[in-house]
Structures are given as C-alpha cells and as structure tokens.
Amino acid sequence: MIFTIGDKKVNLSIHNADKNFTISRELMLNLLLTYVGITVYLAFAWCLLKQWLFFLIDDKEMSREQHFLSGIILVLITIFCPINSSTIRLYRITKVSSQMQQRD
C-alpha cells in the first residue's frame, strides 16, 4: 500500500493481509448480538436514569442533602447494575455446567 503524506510517498507492505484477515460467521453473529445488547441496555439505562432524575428533581419534600445522596445512589446503581447482572449470569452458567458435568 502506498500512502501520500504531503509530497512524500510512504510504502507500507502488509504481508498476506487478504489471506489472514477472515472472520467466521459465528464470531460476526456474536459481535453483532453483543453490540445490539449493549445498545439496548444503554438506551434502557438512559431512559430509566432520565425518568428517575425527573422524579428526584420534582420531589420538593426532600432536603438538599437527601437530593445529593439520592443522585449519587442513582448514578452508582446505573453504573454497577450491568456488572452485577453479568456476574450473576456467569455464576448461574458455571453452576449449571458443573451440575451437568456431575450427572455425566
């Protein structure tokens, strides 16, 4: 491949680039489902965060300190919920697989 930078031409040789760069259909499907899942989760989390933030702002009976602490808790829950959910899912998968191995 030849790139032009200013008035200089730079030649970069890529050895067997076409032969070595293949992605299987299973990997492509896995990546696609992962990206769709992340996008759906982020959209859902954004909608929930926005709605709960409006509820938090509209509540006039809370003190300033309670508003601050509720905001911090709301942000922390939004951040750590996917970590907790994936940990629980991993635990369940390993538990089921160990039970299946014990049956054999």
Secondary structure, 3 states (H helix, E strand, C coil): CEEEECCEEEECCCCCHHHHCCCCHHHHHHHHHHHHHHHHHHHHHHHHHHHHHHHHHHCCCCCHHHHHHHHHHHHHHHHHHHHHHHHHHHHHHHHHHHHHHHHC
